[in-house]
């Protein structure tokens, strides 16, 4: 146990301060403070010594230098059982500071509020993190508090131990304090990388807020949690069971596709992070029915993402099948009434979920792969018609739609489409030919009335066999990236079969 006799308080967030001051007063703890915190403590009618009076040095540089003083840091950092330290304190007439209560300038909130570099820089706290690190380092003798959420625990500790704190408590607060300073510094470092347009600095700092500890990971024997670089993940669960690791994985996969579709249009059905049906039919019910028709068996127990506000008519259709999660850009009250009849169905509002702008990463033991997201918006200028036969507008639109979906399918990926809806998807095969066969088999199994079919491939066909298989199944137009040494053979084959062939300038693997 360590008795607390003096406390230094410096707060940006001054809420809930009164309850803290009461317990300090009850235990006759001397309070030292500065600036706005000093004024607030006095306003609340508690005794307090101003930092400038305590140190004998005035605040300078418009408040940039207040607590950066040897009397402050010697009082925090000295080892109470070290004779040399005690001698130094006595020599310079310094005294112990046993409790440091600090929260930092709101750098993270300022980033959200302004683009002004000058204002952002002025909200980088220097004195606060310096005191916190000093107190956290000297946790054997000093208690450090870095968040108003820790006040109740401190109050309980002081009450239980009659003005003292235990080593267990101090060590825990030290751990939280170093986490807080590391997180704060990571925000600053990443801000400077961002304004300097440096995506891949020599040292990469990742930070995250715990959103939720999940029941388990991909399997029940695995532990898991979800973190976000923001305070939340921009999706709102409004009904249903707790989301699982796999639910989140599928939701993000579905939203990545949904947000690439035309505004307020389109339905995506995902199973195990792969789309099993996508449609951008302008009629919302037809969009859902077309996406479902692509592979109704795989859709069972899947996740559906509607890139529009979900209303009663679509909700009635969704109610007919078993789904784990329904995601939409909002729900009207009648749709919610229908969907909520299934108590376990997770209902997610994604109205505030933004299209991906950030880097994406995959971790492997102590290594991490980082890359920019594949989020280019396709237009006709990104493609080159290489066949003698040219696509009409409807065919070209279907080709671009299929190619866009294709980049979100696990490689090797083949997508068959008709009338802006997928009719067959082949995914995740080591052989592109096998992906062709799977997509064709799905189409033949589930699509009865076949209109004009187009096909998209996420990478070039290395041999004629894949594109030949597609044409034999009824495909009349193919879109694929260029780059194979056999591109000319593929073009000649397309011309010999009177097939439309369009080359993309970019490849779109997704592993």
VOGU-3710 file (C-alpha; in Angstrom, 3 decimals, decimal comma):
1> xxxxxxxxxx> 0,000/0,000/0,000  1,081/3,562/-0,745  -0,542/6,471/1,049  -1,519/9,353/-1,221  -0,723/12,747/0,221  -0,664/14,927/-2,897  -2,281/14,799/-6,337  -1,636/16,690/-9,567  -4,723/17,110/-11,739  -4,622/18,370/-15,344
11> xxxxxxxxxx> -7,706/17,673/-17,425  -9,033/18,429/-20,876  -12,290/16,611/-20,082  -13,392/18,048/-16,737  -16,638/16,081/-16,402  -17,366/14,038/-13,249  -14,654/15,984/-11,435  -16,694/16,775/-8,328  -17,028/13,142/-7,209  -13,263/12,778/-7,458
21> xxxxxxxxxx> -12,540/15,968/-5,516  -14,804/14,814/-2,684  -12,798/11,636/-2,059  -9,510/13,555/-2,258  -10,766/16,079/0,281  -12,046/13,318/2,566  -8,568/11,779/2,613  -6,872/15,175/3,105  -4,975/14,919/-0,178  -3,284/18,108/-1,364
31> xxxxxxxxxx> -4,358/19,104/-4,881  -2,088/20,814/-7,423  -3,470/22,000/-10,754  -3,164/24,521/-13,557  -5,035/26,478/-16,191  -8,663/25,612/-16,803  -8,576/22,669/-14,404  -7,425/24,931/-11,551  -10,277/27,346/-12,312  -12,818/24,526/-12,399
41> xxxxxxxxxx> -11,630/23,100/-9,075  -11,925/26,550/-7,493  -15,356/27,036/-9,048  -16,446/23,792/-7,406  -15,207/25,299/-4,104  -12,334/22,918/-3,368  -8,877/23,940/-2,202  -6,131/23,758/-4,803  -2,561/25,001/-5,316  -1,863/26,407/-8,782
51> xxxxxxxxxx> 1,091/24,802/-10,583  2,842/28,154/-11,056  2,657/28,765/-7,287  3,846/25,199/-6,593  6,863/25,445/-8,922  7,589/29,137/-8,504  7,537/29,480/-12,309  4,808/31,158/-14,339  3,094/29,499/-17,307  4,778/30,658/-20,519
61> xxxxxxxxxx> 4,383/30,415/-24,311  0,595/30,819/-24,179  0,305/27,821/-21,858  2,546/25,527/-23,894  4,810/25,247/-20,844  3,002/24,710/-17,558  3,959/21,382/-15,970  7,319/20,846/-17,690  9,306/21,647/-14,569  11,837/19,636/-12,505
71> xxxxxxxxxx> 9,807/20,134/-9,318  6,849/18,395/-10,973  8,811/15,544/-12,542  11,163/14,985/-9,619  8,082/14,761/-7,395  6,614/12,094/-9,676  9,718/10,139/-10,690  11,681/9,800/-7,479  11,968/6,356/-5,926  10,737/6,708/-2,367
81> xxxxxxxxxx> 13,245/4,152/-1,013  16,276/5,481/-2,927  18,598/7,471/-0,636  20,147/9,480/-3,486  16,672/10,455/-4,749  15,597/11,483/-1,231  18,779/13,504/-0,864  18,141/15,320/-4,174  14,578/16,167/-3,177  15,740/17,534/0,159
91> xxxxxxxxxx> 18,548/19,531/-1,475  16,210/21,297/-3,901  13,234/21,445/-1,524  11,030/19,286/-3,772  8,120/17,180/-2,537  6,461/13,961/-3,590  3,527/13,838/-5,985  1,732/10,556/-5,300  -1,215/10,731/-7,682  -1,352/12,034/-11,271
101> xxxxxxxxxx> -4,768/12,493/-12,872  -4,501/13,574/-16,499  -6,461/13,308/-19,717  -5,037/14,707/-22,920  -5,948/17,453/-25,344  -8,685/16,005/-27,598  -6,451/15,408/-30,625  -8,657/12,630/-32,029  -11,815/14,759/-31,868  -10,047/17,768/-33,379
111> xxxxxxxxxx> -9,067/15,629/-36,391  -12,770/15,010/-37,008  -13,712/18,661/-36,596  -11,166/20,568/-38,666  -8,652/20,375/-41,493  -6,680/23,306/-40,054  -3,127/22,051/-39,592  -2,360/24,876/-37,138  -5,341/24,011/-34,917  -4,495/20,317/-35,053
121> xxxxxxxxxx> -0,872/20,976/-34,038  -1,967/23,106/-31,074  -4,014/20,143/-29,834  -0,987/17,873/-29,520  -0,574/17,515/-25,748  3,018/17,565/-24,485  2,882/18,094/-20,731  0,050/15,623/-20,113  1,637/12,563/-21,760  4,993/13,472/-20,185
131> xxxxxxxxxx> 3,525/13,408/-16,676  1,549/10,254/-17,423  4,611/8,391/-18,685  6,613/9,508/-15,658  3,911/8,355/-13,230  3,358/5,086/-15,103  7,088/4,335/-15,043  7,172/4,942/-11,291  4,019/2,889/-10,563  5,728/1,292/-7,585
141> xxxxxxxxxx> 5,216/4,603/-5,746  2,808/6,666/-7,859  -0,787/6,166/-9,018  -1,776/7,408/-12,482  -5,304/7,939/-13,816  -5,839/8,696/-17,527  -9,607/8,509/-18,087  -12,794/9,620/-16,383  -13,965/5,997/-16,747  -11,306/5,107/-14,139
151> xxxxxxxxxx> -12,650/7,520/-11,505  -15,073/5,048/-9,900  -12,303/2,469/-9,528  -9,977/5,053/-7,957  -12,707/6,206/-5,572  -13,377/2,602/-4,548  -9,637/1,989/-4,066  -9,169/5,065/-1,867  -12,308/4,296/0,125  -11,402/0,651/0,715
161> xxxxxxxxxx> -7,780/1,383/1,605  -8,368/4,608/3,562  -6,480/6,913/1,209  -3,932/4,388/-0,061  -3,595/2,371/-3,272  -2,374/-1,193/-3,756  0,511/-2,250/-5,996  -1,949/-4,316/-8,037  -4,081/-1,224/-8,720  -1,083/0,982/-9,533
171> xxxxxxxxxx> 0,361/-1,608/-11,916  -2,970/-1,946/-13,713  -3,293/1,841/-14,076  0,297/1,980/-15,348  -0,505/-0,547/-18,060  -3,575/1,465/-19,085  -1,570/4,698/-19,010  1,137/3,420/-21,370  -1,597/2,096/-23,656  -3,169/5,557/-23,635
181> xxxxxxxxxx> 0,071/7,382/-24,478  0,909/4,829/-27,193  -2,550/5,225/-28,728  -2,314/9,019/-28,555  1,124/9,063/-30,188  -0,068/6,653/-32,892  -2,853/9,094/-33,837  -0,286/11,876/-34,187  2,194/9,749/-36,153  -0,515/8,523/-38,515
191> xxxxxxxxxx> -1,803/12,065/-38,998  1,651/13,234/-40,095  1,972/10,231/-42,437  -1,423/11,064/-43,912  -0,713/14,754/-44,554  2,683/13,761/-45,946  0,983/11,169/-48,170  3,160/8,351/-46,812  1,188/5,080/-46,853  4,101/2,815/-46,069
201> xxxxxxxxxx> 6,389/4,445/-43,487  9,497/2,706/-42,192  7,666/1,977/-38,927  3,951/1,200/-39,181  1,856/1,981/-36,112  -1,553/0,346/-35,810  -4,044/1,478/-33,181  -7,550/0,347/-32,377  -10,422/0,685/-29,923  -11,996/-2,486/-28,588
211> xxxxxxxxxx> -15,527/-2,560/-29,956  -16,563/-5,939/-28,638  -15,153/-9,159/-27,246  -16,787/-11,835/-29,383  -18,168/-15,152/-28,213  -15,497/-16,984/-30,208  -13,539/-16,813/-33,445  -14,068/-18,698/-36,697  -14,538/-21,802/-34,543  -15,713/-22,226/-30,926
221> xxxxxxxxxx> -12,246/-23,107/-29,625  -10,807/-19,782/-30,891  -10,967/-16,479/-29,002  -11,654/-13,232/-30,840  -12,557/-9,551/-30,611  -13,245/-6,713/-32,999  -11,306/-3,431/-32,912  -11,737/-0,226/-34,870  -9,415/2,689/-35,578  -12,469/4,842/-34,869
231> xxxxxxxxxx> -14,712/4,951/-31,812  -17,198/2,671/-33,603  -17,434/0,611/-36,782  -20,089/2,780/-38,457  -22,721/0,045/-38,480  -25,613/-0,162/-36,043  -27,073/-3,492/-34,896  -30,702/-2,784/-34,104  -31,966/-6,315/-33,488  -30,914/-9,924/-33,021
241> xxxxxxxxxx> -28,231/-12,070/-31,470  -24,686/-10,934/-30,808  -22,629/-10,750/-33,975  -19,949/-13,401/-34,343  -16,483/-13,250/-35,901  -17,846/-14,893/-39,057  -20,841/-12,525/-39,131  -18,546/-9,502/-39,086  -16,322/-11,011/-41,755  -19,316/-11,606/-44,015
251> xxxxxxxxxx> -20,895/-8,221/-43,270  -17,734/-6,354/-44,277  -17,403/-8,491/-47,411  -21,020/-7,726/-48,339  -20,693/-4,005/-47,609  -17,505/-3,742/-49,653  -19,489/-4,949/-52,670  -22,668/-2,995/-51,838  -20,860/0,308/-51,562  -19,284/-0,231/-54,987
261> xxxxxxxxxx> -22,739/-0,430/-56,610  -24,732/2,551/-57,960  -26,084/4,768/-55,185  -29,192/3,399/-53,428  -29,291/0,426/-55,800  -28,480/-3,244/-55,590  -28,675/-6,402/-53,512  -25,735/-8,557/-52,443  -25,966/-12,013/-50,870  -22,798/-13,333/-49,231
271> xxxxxxxxxx> -21,847/-16,697/-47,792  -18,416/-17,280/-46,205  -17,166/-13,899/-47,479  -17,969/-14,806/-51,100  -20,885/-13,330/-53,049  -23,391/-15,962/-54,159  -25,720/-13,473/-55,821  -25,623/-9,789/-56,841  -28,110/-7,668/-58,756  -28,435/-3,971/-59,544
281> xxxxxxxxxx> -31,956/-4,184/-60,965  -33,577/-0,813/-60,285  -36,705/-2,427/-58,817  -35,717/-3,439/-55,275  -37,858/-6,576/-55,150  -36,571/-7,714/-58,547  -33,040/-6,922/-57,401  -33,451/-9,222/-54,392  -35,176/-11,994/-56,386  -32,511/-11,889/-59,102
291> xxxxxxxxxx> -29,652/-12,034/-56,566  -31,344/-14,951/-54,796  -32,003/-16,812/-58,055  -28,264/-16,945/-58,817  -27,692/-19,513/-56,048  -30,623/-19,987/-53,642  -29,013/-22,990/-51,949  -25,839/-21,107/-50,977  -27,971/-18,134/-49,882  -29,531/-20,271/-47,126
301> xxxxxxxxxx> -28,132/-18,997/-43,814  -26,250/-16,221/-45,607  -26,010/-12,462/-45,243  -27,934/-10,049/-47,419  -26,885/-6,448/-47,932  -29,352/-4,054/-49,542  -27,800/-0,874/-50,901  -31,072/0,972/-50,305  -33,557/1,712/-47,525  -35,418/-1,511/-46,876
311> xxxxxxxxxx> -39,196/-1,253/-46,975  -42,143/-3,516/-46,242  -42,397/-5,143/-49,679  -38,790/-6,358/-49,682  -39,003/-7,347/-45,997  -41,897/-9,691/-46,834  -39,704/-11,463/-49,382  -36,755/-11,705/-46,989  -39,054/-13,188/-44,356  -39,573/-16,236/-46,587
321> xxxxxxxxxx> -35,978/-17,481/-46,322  -33,506/-18,213/-43,527  -30,859/-15,519/-43,215  -28,292/-14,848/-40,484  -28,016/-11,097/-41,082  -29,904/-8,414/-43,001  -27,993/-5,207/-43,772  -29,552/-2,116/-45,357  -29,229/1,650/-45,662  -31,959/2,073/-43,075
331> xxxxxxxxxx> -35,311/0,385/-42,503  -38,838/1,740/-42,439  -40,945/0,842/-39,387  -43,118/-1,676/-41,247  -40,064/-3,535/-42,562  -38,617/-3,698/-39,046  -41,879/-5,016/-37,665  -41,750/-7,928/-40,125  -38,056/-8,704/-39,706  -38,085/-8,496/-35,912
341> xxxxxxxxxx> -40,490/-11,424/-35,746  -37,370/-13,580/-36,051  -35,760/-12,907/-32,684  -32,296/-14,187/-33,671  -32,047/-12,381/-37,017  -29,343/-9,718/-36,851  -30,596/-6,466/-38,397  -27,857/-3,990/-39,303  -28,250/-0,357/-40,366  -25,312/0,562/-42,612
351> xxxxxxxxxx> -26,476/4,077/-43,522  -23,304/5,608/-42,083  -20,887/2,981/-43,352  -18,505/4,728/-45,777  -16,954/3,244/-48,909  -13,494/1,963/-48,042  -10,855/4,679/-48,215  -8,247/3,131/-45,977  -5,524/0,553/-46,305  -6,389/-3,073/-45,673
361> xxxxxxxxxx> -4,172/-5,531/-43,858  -3,741/-9,230/-43,143  -1,635/-10,430/-40,233  0,456/-13,595/-40,047  2,107/-14,339/-36,691  4,464/-11,366/-36,230  4,191/-10,109/-39,825  1,559/-8,040/-41,599  0,658/-7,476/-45,235  -0,701/-4,006/-46,023
371> xxxxxxxxxx> -2,140/-2,731/-49,289  -4,502/-0,100/-50,633  -8,067/-1,237/-51,223  -9,135/-2,255/-54,755  -11,796/0,425/-55,069  -11,427/1,937/-58,534  -14,767/2,966/-60,035  -14,919/1,414/-63,484  -15,957/3,255/-66,638  -15,749/2,326/-70,325
381> xxxxxxxxxx> -12,440/4,175/-70,701  -10,823/1,542/-68,442  -11,462/-1,158/-71,055  -10,476/-1,923/-74,626  -12,637/-3,805/-77,120  -10,265/-6,216/-78,879  -12,690/-8,413/-80,849  -14,128/-7,717/-84,278  -17,639/-7,969/-82,860  -18,509/-4,961/-80,691
391> xxxxxxxxxx> -20,787/-4,899/-77,625  -23,944/-2,811/-77,585  -24,640/-0,564/-74,594  -26,583/-3,209/-72,677  -23,848/-5,807/-73,190  -21,096/-3,393/-72,175  -23,022/-2,405/-69,023  -23,429/-6,094/-68,112  -19,725/-6,735/-68,734  -18,676/-3,873/-66,440
401> xxxxxxxxxx> -21,172/-5,006/-63,789  -19,841/-8,579/-63,926  -16,229/-7,389/-63,792  -16,961/-5,217/-60,754  -18,512/-8,170/-58,888  -15,659/-10,408/-60,012  -13,026/-8,422/-58,125  -14,806/-9,215/-54,830  -14,922/-12,964/-55,484  -12,071/-15,095/-54,143
411> xxxxxxxxxx> -9,562/-15,929/-56,878  -9,631/-17,600/-59,270  -12,951/-15,895/-60,016  -15,459/-16,203/-62,828  -18,772/-14,318/-62,858  -21,605/-14,890/-65,322  -24,194/-12,133/-65,633  -27,330/-11,163/-67,496  -29,559/-8,098/-67,192  -27,320/-6,561/-64,479
421> xxxxxxxxxx> -27,628/-9,626/-62,268  -25,247/-12,497/-61,621  -26,401/-15,871/-62,950  -23,368/-17,955/-62,004  -20,300/-17,472/-59,803  -17,222/-19,680/-59,626  -14,806/-18,808/-56,826  -11,644/-19,746/-54,996  -10,320/-22,462/-57,314  -6,619/-23,068/-58,003
431> xxxxxxxxxx> -7,607/-23,616/-61,658  -9,410/-20,908/-63,645  -10,950/-23,655/-65,767  -12,505/-25,189/-62,631  -13,980/-21,801/-61,697  -15,519/-21,621/-65,182  -17,072/-25,075/-64,727  -18,507/-24,165/-61,311  -20,032/-20,905/-62,582  -21,565/-22,709/-65,550
441> xxxxxxxxxx> -22,908/-25,548/-63,394  -24,515/-23,020/-61,015  -26,127/-21,212/-63,941  -27,457/-24,415/-65,508  -28,778/-25,615/-62,164  -30,632/-22,482/-61,076  -31,313/-20,259/-64,109  -34,119/-21,633/-66,265  -34,696/-18,809/-68,738  -31,295/-17,774/-70,016
451> xxxxxxxxxx> -31,037/-14,479/-71,837  -27,815/-13,154/-73,277  -24,990/-14,186/-70,932  -21,714/-12,338/-70,391  -18,694/-13,525/-68,416  -15,996/-11,786/-66,386  -12,646/-13,162/-65,246  -10,519/-11,516/-62,526  -7,313/-12,263/-64,465  -6,362/-13,263/-68,014
461> xxxxxxxxxx> -7,074/-16,685/-69,477  -3,673/-18,368/-69,840  -5,109/-20,886/-72,333  -8,060/-21,132/-74,671  -9,745/-23,914/-72,658  -11,401/-21,571/-70,120  -12,921/-19,126/-72,576  -13,861/-22,060/-74,839  -15,819/-23,632/-71,987  -17,673/-20,364/-71,387
471> xxxxxxxxxx> -18,602/-19,919/-75,043  -19,828/-23,502/-75,244  -22,188/-22,760/-72,336  -23,808/-19,864/-74,205  -21,638/-16,891/-73,197  -21,623/-14,266/-75,966  -19,268/-11,666/-74,428  -16,214/-11,942/-72,183  -14,299/-9,344/-70,190  -10,835/-10,117/-68,819
481> xxxxxxxxxx> -7,557/-8,367/-67,980  -4,879/-8,439/-70,648  -1,298/-9,510/-70,034  -0,994/-13,132/-71,120  1,640/-14,179/-73,672  -1,324/-15,874/-75,385  -3,569/-12,794/-75,565  -3,467/-12,934/-79,376  -4,604/-16,571/-79,337  -7,526/-15,620/-77,066
491> xxxxxxxxxx> -8,468/-12,733/-79,400  -8,261/-14,966/-82,480  -10,407/-17,594/-80,770  -13,021/-14,977/-79,839  -13,101/-13,722/-83,433  -13,406/-17,231/-84,835  -16,450/-17,864/-82,609  -17,938/-14,383/-83,152  -17,595/-13,663/-79,422  -17,248/-10,170/-77,999
501> xxxxxxxxxx> -13,976/-9,800/-76,109  -13,079/-6,825/-73,915  -9,730/-6,360/-72,189  -9,303/-4,562/-68,876  -6,172/-2,544/-68,170  -6,031/-3,892/-64,592  -6,079/-7,304/-62,904  -8,272/-7,913/-59,836  -7,185/-10,887/-57,738  -8,739/-11,224/-54,271
511> x> -7,130/-13,783/-51,990
//
